[in-house]
Amino acid sequence: ALLIGFSFAMAAERYQSRRELVVAEANALSTAYWRDSLLPAPYGPELGALLVKYGGDRLAFFAAGESAQQLADAKSVDDADQLAIWRDTAGGLRQPQTGPLATAILNATNELFDLAATRQAALKARTPAAVFWLLALSAIATSGLFGYGVDAAGSRHRVAAVAVVAMVAGAILLVQDLDLSRGGFILTPQGPMANAVAELRAHEADRAAFTVP
């Protein structure tokens, strides 16, 4: 019980951390978008479109599943987006009138890119295999000791035996499912990021439809 409890706590903490990072990246994307919109044309509008594309590509990266090829392709697209965003950001900040904006825009862009790297690292943070081996051995030992105890008592409790094995196996499977970052039944919800991208896309559409008299 202690081993399962500690393992569950570790996996649940990492799952919660991944959820919080989704919210943080969504906020960083919105902040970078609105700050970059202060840059003069053509840099402000170009960066707005690039950031909306980047947000969509980030969603595609986390929806790529466990396919190594799809993950590699999605990561290449994200890297290309970052280079394009950094290029236009540097160009916009070279304009004479953008001096007071430099620190705010650079901080927002750096935070956005840092969070991408942090989320990438969080995906790779897994419970060590040795922990699962220890859990498996403990489950086998628990079942054996339970059977030995029942046999020594001279009576069989099939329902209780099945219940104990099922509970232990279910707890270990839950820990493993929480520990998976892409597969399994418990996935990290991308709702905050999807909402942020949808709002920015709507704003981009409104801006494209707006014409100055």
Salt bridges, closest charged atoms under 4 A:
GLU25 OE2 - ARG58 NE 2.77
GLU25 OE1 - ARG119 NH1 2.54
ASP57 OD2 - LYS53 NZ 2.73
ASP78 OD2 - ARG58 NH1 3.23
ASP79 OD1 - LYS75 NZ 2.93
ASP81 OD1 - LYS53 NZ 2.89
ASP88 OD1 - ARG87 NE 3.26
ASP179 OD1 - ARG14 NH2 2.98
ASP179 OD2 - ARG126 NE 3.11
GLU204 OE2 - ARG207 NH2 2.50
